[in-house]
Amino acid sequence: MDGSVLDPLCAAWEDCHDRLGWARVVYHRPAADLVFRAAGLLERFPRYAGTRNAWQDVTAGRAAVDRPA
């Protein structure tokens, strides 16, 4: 993944946000995390472990912490 995806993703996020909706991105590769981090967009596009977690707004870090031992 490179930075070329950021403009369309941000436009989609803004459109959804303006309509009182939400847009979430599910990604697993470290490169995607680096691109979002470098652009200062990790807060807008946090990492989700899967689609169910994205639907429930449980980020990947929180999913690992909340998982029973």
N, C-alpha and C positions, 0 to 999 in steps of 0.2 A: 504494500500500500504506500502511495506517496501523497503529497499534499494536494494533488489535483482533485481529490474527492471532497476537500473541505468546503469549497464554495457551494456546491450543490447540497451537501449535508446541512450546512448552516442555513441556507435558504429554505430547505424543507423544515428544519427545526423552527425557524422564525414563522413560517406559514402556519404550522401546527400550533405554535404558541399563541399566535394572533387569533386563532379559532378556538382558543381555550382547550386545546388538545395537547398531545405530547408525541415526541418521536424519540425512540431509543435505538441504540446500535449494539448488537451482540457481536463481540469479536473475541478471539482467543489468541491471536498472534501478538507477540511483543512489539512487532513493528508498528502495528496500529496504535498501540498505547504510546509509543514514542512520538508518532506523528501528532496525536491529540495533545500530548504533553508539550511538545515543542511549540505548538500553536496556541497554548494556553487554553485548551478546550476540554480538559479532563473533567471539569465540573459540569460542563454541558453534555459531554458524551462519556460518562463513566463506563467502565467495563462491567458487563453482566455475564454471569456464568452460562446462561442459556435463555431461551425465549420465555420460559416460565418465570425466571427471576426478573427479566426485563418487564414483563407484564405486572409483576408484583412490586417493582421498583426496589429490588434487593440486589445491590451491587455485588460484584464478585468477592470483594474483601469482606463484606458483611455476611455473605452466604457462608463463607468458611468459618467465621466467628460464631454464627448462630447455629451451625450444625451440631447436633448432639454428639457427645463423645462416645 
